[in-house]
Amino acid sequence: MSNQFKRTLITSALPYANGPVHIGHLAGVYVPSDIYARYLRLKGEEVLFIGGSDEHGIPITIKARKEGVTPQDIVDRYHELIKKSFSEFGITFDIYSRTTSETHMKTASNFFHTLYDKGEFIEQESEQYYDEEAGQFLADRYITGTCPHCDNEKAYGDQCEQCGASLSPNDLINPKSTLSGSVPVKRSTKHWYLPLDKHEEWLRKWIIEDHKEWKTNVYGQCKSWLDMGLQPRAVSRDLNWGVPVPVEGAEGKVLYVWFDAPIGYISNTIELLPNDWEKWWKDKDSRIVHFIGKDNIVFHCIVFPAMLKAEGSYNLPDNVPANEFMNLEGDKISTSRNWAVWLHEYLEEFPGKQDVLRYALTANAPETKDNDFTWKDFQAHNNNELVAVLGNFVNRALVLTNKHFENRVPALGKLTDLDRDAIAEAEKVKAVVESNLNNFRFREAQKEAMNMARIGNKYLADAEPWKVVKTDIERTATILNIALQITANLSIVIEPFLPFSADKLRKFLQIDSLGWDRLGNFDLLTEGHALGTSELLFDKIEDEAVEKQVKKLHDTKVANEAEEKAGEKAAQKAKPIKKTIEFEDFEKLDIRVATVIECEKVPKTDKLLRFLLDDGLNKRTILSGIAAYYPNPEELVGQQVCFIANLAPRKMRGILSEGMILSAENADGTLALVKPGSVVSPGSQVV
C-alpha cells in the first residue's frame, strides 16, 4: 500500500441473486479480492472487506414470473445459498449483506435525493412500449419480436440470442409483450438521467492522466468509452421491483439497478459500522479498491465515480483491478445453459478441497486475457504441485523430525554453503511475492509463494538427511531445523492463497498465525519446540473423480444440443400450402364452436381423448388423438374448441365420434387445440 493511506476498503462485485455462484465469478472477483484482503490483514493494516447480493433488476422479476413466485422469494433463496457458499469457501467478508435490506433502501434513496436536490439530474420524456392489458411499461426483456438481422421470431428487446445482435425494442419486427402476448403501444414516460457528458472532462484527466498504473484492460476500456463521448444515462425505470424513486410524481418508478447496486457497498458498510462508516468512504487517509469482472469496468471506473463526485463528499476509487473471463472446457460459461461449475456443488462433491480450487483458479487467473478451466488441469495442479511439491516437502520435513528427534525442533548447528544458499533463496521470496500482490498480480504471487516449497524440496534433496542421519546426527539436526523453518515460513506465505492449508500447517507445527513481517526469518521455531500430529496436507485426485465431472458437463452439453435442435425444429417454416380449392369446397365444411362439458382419456389407449361437447343444439361426443399434449384433460372442461360439425360419424374403440376437433400442428409435430379468441355462444359458426 502507498504510505499516503492508513486503511483500505475492499469491495467485490455484488453477485446477482438470481442463481448460484460459479467458478467464473470466483476466478474473476472473489478469490483475488480475498487473497488481497488476507494479505493486508497479515501485514497488520486496517482493512474492511465488503460484499453482498445484488437483488434488484429485470432478470429477477423474469425468473420469479417463470416460477410463479415473488421476486423476494427468488432473492431470499439465492442470497442465502451464495452467502453460505462464500463462507464455506473461506471468503473473509467483514459483512455480506444485500440490496433489499432496510439500510440499503434508505441509503440508496438518500443518495438519489442528495443528487436530486443539488440539481445533478436532468429530466427527460421519452416514448417506451406499454402493455395496455398488463397495465405497465415494458422493460426490454419483456418484449419479443422478429430479429431484423436473422428473422429469429423470439428475439428480445435488448438482444437476439440466435445471432447475438444487440437490439432495442424499436428494432423488433412485430413486437409483442411477454406479459400478456398483446401488441404493445408507445406511451410517453418521464425519467431522471445522470449527465455523464458533464463529467467527461474531469473523468478523462482522472483516469487517462492520473491512473496510468491501472491494469491495461481497465485503462484501455475506459479510454475507449471516453473517446466515444459520454451520454446521459437513465437512473430510473418503470418497474415495481427495486428502490422507489423518492420524489413526487415518480410513482411506479424505481432506481435503475446500475445506480442502485454500487450504493450497496456504502449501505453494507453503514450496516456493519453505523457510527464509524464515513472514515472508510470519506477520510482522505482511506483508499477504495474495487474487485470486479471486465463487464463491470465502465460502471466502476466511470459511472460510479461520477455519482460519487456529483454527491461531493466521497473518495473516488484508488484502483479497480478487473479481470477478464474464465471459460470452461473451451466454452464460455453460461448460467442459462447450465454450463458452469457451481461453487455449492463443488463444495459438496470435493469436501475439504477448497484450497485446491482456489489454487487452480489463481494459477490460471484471467488477469490479462480470458483463460480456460479444465478438470484435467485442475487435477494436474493438485497432483503435480500441491501434492508433489508443497505436500511432499512438508511431509518429509515433519516425518523425519518425528522419527529422529521425537517430534521436537532439533538444534541448529554449524551452517554449510548449502544451508546458507537455501536460506538466502527463501529470504528472497517475501519481496517478490509482496511486489506481485501490491500490483494485483495474483497468479505470479502464488507461483512465487510456491517457490518457497520448491526451495525446501531442493534443499532436502541436496542435503539428504535420510542418509546423513546414519553417520552424523548433529548435521541431520541442522538440516531438519532449516527444513522446519521453511515450513513455518510456508505457513505465512501461503495463507492468502491457501488459508485452510496454512491453518493445517500451523496445527502441525503447534504455532499461532505469524504476521507477514516475520516472513523470511529463520528463527520462527525455537529449539525443542514440540510439534503436533501431522498428516498428508493434500491427497491425489484420481482419474475417476475428474471423469465424473467431465461426464457431467458432457451430459449437459448433449442436453443443450438436444434442446437447441428441438428449438430449431420448432422454428422451421410452416409446411407448404396445399393445392388451391374452390370456395364452394370450403362452404361444404360446417365449422363451429363448442364448449367442453367432459374430457377424459380413452381407457387402454395412449393417444385418444373423449370430449363431450355442448354444440349449441345438442351434446355430442368426439374423439381426438391429442392425449400426449394434454396430460390433464380435465383442465379442458369449460373451455371452448372449434370442430367440424358435419363430418360423417366414425366408430373408434367402440365409441362413436361425431365430428372432428381442430388442432394446429407445430413444425415439431406438437398439437394445440384451435380456440376462439374470446368466449362465444356454443354453436357459433366459423366463417
N, C-alpha and C positions, 0 to 999 in steps of 0.2 A: 504494500500500500504506500502511496505517496505520503511523505511526512506531514503534508499540509492537512491531513484528515485524522480525526480522532476515532471515528467509528464508520462502519459500513452497513448500509441497509441493502440486503439482497432480496430481490423479488424473482419469482419464477412464474412464467406464463400460467394464467389460471386455466386448468383443463376444462373443456366444455362438458357439462354434466348431462350429456345425452348418450353416454356409453362409457365403458371402462377405459383404463389407461393401457397403452401398448408400448412395445419397445421403441417405436419411433419417437414417442413423447419422451421416454427415458433417456435415449441417446442424445436427443437434441437439447433437452432442457434440464431434466430433474437430476440426472446423475452428475453432470458438470456443476450445477448450482450447489448440490450437496457437498461435492468434493471441495469446492471453494469455501463454503461456509465452515466445514470441518477444519480446513487448513488455517483459516484466520483465527478460529477459536483455539487451535493448538498453539498458535503464536501468541495467545493471550490478548488478542484485540477485541474491541467491542463490536459485536456482530448481532444483527437481527435478520432472521431468515423468514420471509413472509410467503405464505401460499394460500390457496383457496380455490373453490369451484366457481366457474363462470356459469350462471344459471338462468340467464335470460336470452331471448332471441328466438327467431323463427324455427330453426331445426328442432328445438324442444317442443314447441307447440305442434309441429307436424307429427313428431313421434307420439305425443300424447293423444292426438286425434286418431292416429292409426290404431293405438292400443285401447282407445275408449276410456282413457283416464285423464286426470288433470295434469297440467304442466308441473304442479308442485309434487305430484306423485312421482313423476319422472326424475326430477332433480333430487328428491329425497333419496330415492333408490340409488342413483349413481354417485351422489355426494358421499354417502356412507361407504359404498364399495371402494371408491377412489381413495378416500381418507384412510381406510383400513389397509389397503394395498400399499400405500406410501409408507405407513407406519411399519408394516411387516418387512418392507424392503429396506428400511433404515434411512429414509429421507428425513433429516432432522429439522423440520419446520419448527419455528418457535410458536407459530399458530397456523392452523389450516382451517379457515372459515369459509364463508360463502356469500354470494351476492344477493341472496334472498334474506339475509339477516336484517334485523331491525336497524342495527348500527349502519349497515351499508345503505339501506334505503334512505336513511336520514342524511348520511354523508353525501351521497350522490345528489340528492335533492338540493342540499345546501350549496354544493359546489356549482350546480347549474344556476341556482338563484343568484349567487355571487356574480357570476359572469353576466347573467341577465341584467342585474341591477347596474352593472358597470357599462352596459351597452356594448358588450363584446360579441353579441349575436346579431345576425340580420334575419329579418322575417321575409319569407317568400311564399307566394302562392304558386301551386303547380297542379297540373291535371294528372290524376292517377286513376287506375282501374278500381271500380267499385262494384261489389256484388249486391244487387238490389234484393235478391232473395235472402241472402245471409245477413244483409244489413250492415256491411263493413267494407272498408278499403282492403285491398288485397296486396299482401307482400308479394315480391317477385316469385317466390317458390309456391305461392298459392294460385299461380296462373300457368296453364299449359296451353300448347298450341303446336302448330306445324313449324318446324325449323325452316327458315328461308334458305339455308345452305344445303341441307341434306334431305329435306322432306320428312324427317322424323316427326310423327304426329304427336309424340309425347315429350316434346322439349319443354323445359321450364322457362319461366320468365327471366331467369338470370343466366342460364346455360343450357346448351344441348348436350346431354350426356352420351349421345351417339357419335357426334362428330367433334365434340369438345369446344365448339364455338361459344364465345361469350356473347350474351344477348341482353336486350332489355325487353320488357313486356311489349313495347311498341313494335318490336321486330317480328313478333309471332304472327303467323297467319292463322286465322280462325281461333283467337284466344278464348279460353274457357276458364271458369273458376273451378278449382278443385273442391271447393266447399259445397257448392250446390250443383255444379255441372252447367250452370247457366252462362250466357254470354255477358261478360261484364261491360259496364259503361264507364265513360270518363266523367270524373267529378273533380271539382276544384277542392284543394285542401291546403291548409297553411302549416308551414314548418319553420323551425329555427335552424339556422346554419352557422357554423363556425367559419369565418372567412380566413381560410388558411393563406390566401394570397396576401393578406395584410401582414402575415408573419414571415413571408418568404425571405425578406432581406436579412433579418437577424438570424433566421434558421440557416441560411446559406453561410454566413460568417461563422456561426457557432459550430456547424458540422464540418464544412469544407476547409476552413482555416484553423479552427481551434481543436479539432478532434481527428487529426490525421493519424493518430495512433490506433483508431478503431480498426477492427478487422476489415480486410479488403472487401469481403462480400457485403458487409454492412455499409461501409463508406460508399461503395460503388452503387448500391441500390438507392441510397439516399440522394446521391448526386444525380442519378438518372431522373428521379422524381422532381428534384428541384429544377433541373434543366428543362423538363417538360412544362414547368409552370404549375403552381398550386392553384386549386379551385376551392370555392366554398363547399363545405361538407355538412350535410344534414345531421343534426344532433337529436332529432326527434322523429318518430314514425307513428303511423296509425296502427295500434295494436293494443290488446288488453292484457298483455303479459310483460311485465317489466316495472321499472321505476316510473310512476306517473310524472308527467311534466308538471312542475309545481307552480304554474301561473294560470291566471284567469283566461278562459277561452281555449284551454288545452285539453278539454275532456276527451277521453278516448285515445289520448296520445301518451306514449312512453318515451323515455330516453333511449336512443339508439344504442345497441349493445356495445358498439365500439367506443362510445363515450362513457357508458356506464361501467364496463368491465375494468379498465385500468384504475378507476377510482377505488376498486376493490382492494388494491394494495394499501391505499390510505385507510380505508374503513377497517380492514383487518388489523392494521397497526393500532388504530384507535381502540378496537375491541380488546386487544391484548394489553395496551398501555394507555388507558383512558386519561391519565393525568400527566403522561410523560411522552406522548407520541410525537409532539411537534419537534423535539430536538432531532429526531431521525429524519424528518422531512424538510425542516426549515433552518436548522442550525448550519452555519457555514463550515463548521468542523465535521459535518457528516457528508458522506457521499452515497449515491444510489447506483447500484449495478443491476440492470435488468437481464435475466437469462431468458431467451426466447428462441423460437424457431424462425427460419427465414421468412415465413409467411406473415410474421408479425413485425417485421423490421420497420415498415413505414409508420405503423401505429405507435411504436415505442420511441422512434427517433424523430418523427416529425409531428404527428398529431397530438400525442400525449404531452410532449414538451410545449406545444403551442397552447394547450389547455392550461398547463401549469404556469406558463408565462403570462397568459391572459389573467389568471387569478391573481398573480403578483407576489405571493408570499412563499412559494415553494422552491426548493432546489431543483435543478434540472439533472437528469441522469449523467453520471460521470462516464459510464461505459455501458455498452449494450452488446455483449459477446454472443451474437446469434449464430446458431449452427445451421448447416444445410439439412437435408432429409436423409433418413435411414430407410433403405429399401429392404425387402425381404425376399430372399431366394431369387434375386434377379427381377423382381416385380415391385411396383410401387405398393406400399401399404395402403389398404383400403378398408375402412371400417364397414362400409355398406356391403362389400363383398366378403367380409369376414377374413380378409387376407391380412392377418396380423398375428403376433404373439402377444396375447393379453397378459398383463402382469399378474392378475389374480389367479389365472390358470397356471402360469409358470410357478408361482409360489406353492400351489397345490401339488404339481407334478414333479417339482425338483425341490423338495423340502430341505431347508438348511443350506441351499446353494445360492443365496442372494449375492454373495461376493463373486461367484462365477459369472453371473450375468452382468454385474457391474463392471467386472474386469473385461469381459468380451466386448461390451458396448463401448467402453473407454478406449480399448486397444484399436477399435475400428471406428472411432468417433468421426462423424461427418463434419469436421471443423472447417474445411475449406471447399469441400465438394460433397455431393451425395455419395454415400457409401452403402455397402450391401451386407446384411446379416444373413449368414447361412448356419444351419445347425452343425455342419461338418467343421466350420471354422470355430464355432462355439466349443465343440468337443476338443479341437486341437489346442485352443488357448488353455483349456483346463488341463488336458493330459500332458501337453508338451511344455507348459510354462508354470502353471500353478502347482501341479503335482511334481513334475520332473525337476523344476528349478527351485521354487520357493519352498514347497513342502519337503522336498528331498534334503535340502540344506538344513532346515530346522530340525527335521527328524534325526539326521545323522549327528548333529551337534548335541541334541538332548539325549539320545540313546547312548552315545559314547560316554557322556558325563555321568549318566545314571549307572552305567556298567563299571566304570573305572574310578569314579570319585564319589560314590554313594549319593548321587543326585545333588551334589553341592558344587558351587562355583569354585574351581581349583585356583591355586595361586598363580600369579603372573610372574614368570622368571625372566631371564635374560632374553632380549629380543634379537632375532636374526634379521638379515636383509629381507628375507621372505615375509616375516611378520611386519616389518616397517612398511614394505611395499603395499601389503594388503590394507593396513591401517590408513595409509596415505590415500589409496584409491577410495576407501569407504568414506573418508573425510570429505572428499570432493563431491559426493553425491548431493549433500544438502544444498549447496549453492546452485547446482544445475536444476534440481527439482524445483527449488524456490523461484528461480528465474522463469521457468516454464509456467508455473502456477500463477505468478504475478502477471503474466502476459496471456493467461487463459489458454495455454497450450496443454490441455489435459492429457492428450494422447502421449505426447513426448514426456510429460511429467511422470506419468505412470511407468513408462518404459524405463526412465532413469531411476525411479524408485525400485523397480525390479532388479536394476543393476546391482543394488546392494546384495541381493541374494546370489547373483552371478559371481560377484567378488568373493562371497563366502564359499561358494561351491568350488571355485578355482583354488582358493586358499587351502581348503581341506584336501582337495585332490593333489596339490603340490606338497603339502605338509605330511600327508599320510599318517595321521595319528594312530590308526589301527595297526600300523606296522611299528611305529616308533614306540608304542606302549610296551612292546616286548623287551625293549632294551633301555629305555630312558623315560621314566615316569615323570620327572620334572619337566622335560621338554614337552611331553604329552599334555601336562597341566597347562603350560603356556599356550599351546595350540588351541586347546578347548576353551580356555579363558577368552581368547580373542574371538573364537567362533561364537561363544555365548554373548560377547559384547556386540558382535554384528547382529545377532538375533534380537537383542534388546533394541538396537538401532532400527531394525526392521519393524518392530512394534510401533515405532514413531512414524517412520516414513511411509508405511503402507496404510496408516489409519485413515487418511482422507479417502483413499480409493477402496480399501477392503476393510471396513470397520469391524465386521464380525470376526474376521481372521485376526485382526490386531487385538481384539478382545481375548480371543483364544490364546494368542501368544503371551499376553500379559498373565493369563492364568497359568500357563505352562511355567512361566518364569517367576510367578508369585510376586508381581510388581504392580504398582498403580500406573495410571496413564502418565507418561512423561511429556513434558512440553516440547515444542518444536526447537526451542533454544538448546535443548540437550542433544539434538541430533548431531552425530559426528563425534561425540565423545566416546572414550573407551574406558570410562570408569562408572558406567551405568549400573553394573552389578559388582557388589563387594565380595571379596574372598570369603568363602564359607557360607554364602547366602544359599538357603535351602530352596530348591526348585520344586515345582508342583508335578503332578502326574501329567504326562504328555500322551498324545495320541496323534494319529495322522492329521495334518492340517487340512489336506484335501484328499479326496479319493477319485479314482478314474471314473470317467463316464463311458460306459460301454456302448458298443455299436447299436445294440437293440433299443436303447433309450433314445438315441438320435433318430434311428429308423422309424420309431413310433411317431416322433414329431414330424418327420418328413412325410410320412404316410398321411398324417392328419391334414397337412397342408395340401397334399395331392388330392385327397378326398374333397377338400374344399374347392380346389380348382376344377375338379370334374363336375361338382355340383353347380358351380358358377357357369361353366361352359354349357351344361345342360339347360340351365335357366335362360342363358343368353340365346341359345338355339330356339328354345320354346318362344322367347320373345320375338325373335326374328321371324319365326313361322307365323306367329300371330299377327305380325306387322306386314305380312305379304299382301300383295294386291288382291283385290276381290277376284273371284272366278269370272271368266269371260261371260258376257251377256248371251243368253240363249237366243235361238232363232226367233226372228220377228213374227208376231201373231197379229191377227186382225182384232179390232175392238170387239167384234161380235163374239170372239172366242173368250175374251175376258168377261163379257157380260154373262156368260153361262155360269160363272162361279158366283155363288152366294156366300160372301164372306161377312161374318157377323161377330159381334162382341157378346161374350157370356161371362157370368160371374161364377167362380168356382165354389160349389157347395161342399163337396168332399174331394179328397185326393189321397190316394194310398198306393203303395207298391203292390203289384200283382204277385201273389204268392208263387214261389218256385220259378221266378224269372229275375234276370239281372237288369233288364232294360225298361220294362213296361210299367207305366203309372196308369191307374184308373181314375179318370176325372168324372165327377157327377156335376153337370153344369145346369145353371138356370139360363136358358136361351131367350127368355122373354115370353115364350109361348108355353113351353113345357120344360121338363127336366130330361136331360139326355146324358148317356154315358159315352165317353170317348176314351180310347186307349192311346197312349203316346209313348214312344221309345226314348224318353229323356230322363229316366230314373238316375243315370250316372251323374247328371248335372244338378239334380235336386235331391240330395240325400235326406232332407227333412220335408217330405211332400206336404205334411200337414200345415206347414207355414204358407202354402199357396192358397189355403182356404180364405175366401173373402176377396181375393184378387181377381182381376178381370183378364181374360185372354181373348185372342182372335182365333176363329175357327171357320172351316168350310162347312156350311150347313147342309149343302145339297150333294155331298159326296155319297155314293152308294154305300149302305151299311156293309160291314165286313166282320166276320166272327174270328176272334183270336183267343186262344187258350180257353175256349168255351164261353167267351164273353162277346156280346155283340157291340161293336164300336160304330157309333152313328155320326161319323164325320171325321175331320182331321184338324187337330190343333196346330197352329202355325208357330214355327220356331225359326230363328235366324241362326245360320251356321257360320262361325268364325273360320278364318283361314286355317287355324289349327284343329278344326273339326269339332270344337266345343259348340254346344247349342244353348240358346237363350230364348225363352218364350217371347212372342211378339205381343205387346200390350198397348192399349190406348194411352195417350199422353195424360189424360185426365179421366175421371170416372164418368161413364155414360150409362144410359139405360140399357139393361140386358136386352139383346135382340137388335141393337143398333147395327145398321149395315155399314160395311166399309166400302166407300165409293171413291 
